[in-house]
Amino acid sequence: MSETIRAHIERIEEAYEFMLAYAAQGRGDEGAGPDGAHIRTFLTQFEEAATAIVGKLDTVPGADDEAAAVLAALKADSAIVSSVLRSMLARDNISSEVVDNANGLISVRAYLTGLFFLDKSLLP
């Protein structure tokens, strides 16, 4: 179970790294350039992995009351992040500015930090 969660975290990290690079490119049109169309692939990858992790959080071994509170917060952040990702995917065009604004959301940063804490502190 821990390795499955870690594999999903790696998929999210990969997608987020692409999002950072995409945001820095200043694209007004997602189809411009060789990597433009890939943004949808990485946003979908991020959303699918986030959804998969939420389904496994209740099975984290040894989660005491304190850890349960952290996991509950991670679930809440995941719902917001998934909504942000689905909102971007619903757009006709995903510009760098849209991705940059999503990257800057406190909810996205809190979610990523929560995942890293889960990986290094709560998973065996």
LINUR-V522625 format. One line per field, one symbol per residue. ss: DSSP state (2 for helix, 1 for strand, 0 for the rest). psi: psi as a letter, one per 40 degrees, with the letter a starting at -180 (. if undefined). burial: + if it has 9 or more other ideal C-beta (glycine too) atoms within 8 Angstrom, else -. Layout:
ss=???
psi=???
burial=???
This chain:
ss=0222222222222222222222220000000000000222222222222222220022200000222222222222222222222222200000022222222202222222222222222200
psi=dddddddddddddddddddddddeefhdhdehidedeeddddddddddddddddeedeehiehadddddddddddddddddddddddddeidhhiddddddddehddddddddddddddeddi.
burial=---+++-++-++-+++-++++++-+-+--+----++--++-+++++++++++++-++--+------++-++-+++-++++++-+++-++----+++-+++-++-+-++++++-++++++--++-
